[in-house]
Amino acid sequence: MESGPAIFAGAVFALFGGALLVWTGVRVRRGEPVAHGVSQVASATLTSLAAVIALGLGAYCLTRL
C-alpha cells in the first residue's frame, strides 16, 4: 500500500529533475537566458542545482520501496 505513493513521487521528481536539467542545458547551449533579469551563470547554476536535487529526491523515493 505504501509503495504506490513512493513510486508516484519518485517518478514525478525524476521526470521534473530530468526535464529541468535538459531544458537548462538547451537554453545555455543556445545562449538564451535561463531567467530574465538575472546573471546567466547564476541562473544556470541555481536551476541546475534544483534539477540535481529533484533527481536526488526521485532516486531517494524510488530506493525506499
C-alpha positions as CSV (number, residue, x, y, z in Angstrom):
1,M,0.0,0.0,0.0
2,E,2.7,2.5,0.8
3,S,4.8,1.8,-2.3
4,G,2.3,3.4,-4.6
5,P,2.8,7.0,-3.4
6,A,6.5,6.4,-3.2
7,I,6.6,5.3,-6.8
8,F,4.5,8.2,-7.9
9,A,6.5,10.8,-6.0
10,G,9.8,9.3,-7.2
11,A,8.6,9.3,-10.8
12,V,7.4,12.9,-10.6
13,F,10.7,14.1,-9.0
14,A,12.8,12.2,-11.6
15,L,10.8,13.5,-14.6
16,F,10.8,17.0,-13.3
17,G,14.5,17.0,-12.5
18,G,15.5,15.4,-15.8
19,A,13.3,17.8,-17.8
20,L,14.6,20.8,-15.9
21,L,18.2,19.7,-16.5
22,V,17.7,19.2,-20.2
23,W,15.8,22.5,-20.6
24,T,18.6,24.3,-18.8
25,G,21.3,22.7,-20.9
26,V,19.5,23.6,-24.1
27,R,19.0,27.2,-23.0
28,V,22.6,27.6,-22.0
29,R,23.9,26.0,-25.2
30,R,21.8,28.4,-27.4
31,G,22.9,31.4,-25.3
32,E,19.4,32.2,-24.3
33,P,18.6,33.4,-20.8
34,V,17.5,30.9,-18.2
35,A,15.8,33.5,-16.1
36,H,15.1,37.1,-17.2
37,G,16.9,39.8,-15.3
38,V,19.4,37.5,-13.6
39,S,23.0,36.7,-14.5
40,Q,23.3,33.9,-17.0
41,V,25.8,32.0,-14.8
42,A,23.9,32.4,-11.6
43,S,20.5,31.4,-13.1
44,A,22.0,28.3,-14.8
45,T,23.8,27.3,-11.7
46,L,20.8,27.6,-9.5
47,T,18.5,25.9,-11.9
48,S,21.0,23.0,-12.4
49,L,21.2,22.7,-8.6
50,A,17.4,22.5,-8.3
51,A,17.4,19.8,-11.1
52,V,20.0,17.7,-9.4
53,I,18.2,18.0,-6.0
54,A,14.9,16.9,-7.7
55,L,16.7,13.9,-9.3
56,G,18.2,13.0,-5.9
57,L,14.8,13.1,-4.3
58,G,13.4,11.0,-7.0
59,A,16.2,8.4,-6.5
60,Y,15.7,8.5,-2.8
61,C,11.9,7.9,-3.1
62,L,12.4,5.0,-5.6
63,T,15.1,3.3,-3.4
64,R,12.7,3.4,-0.3
65,L,10.3,0.9,-1.8
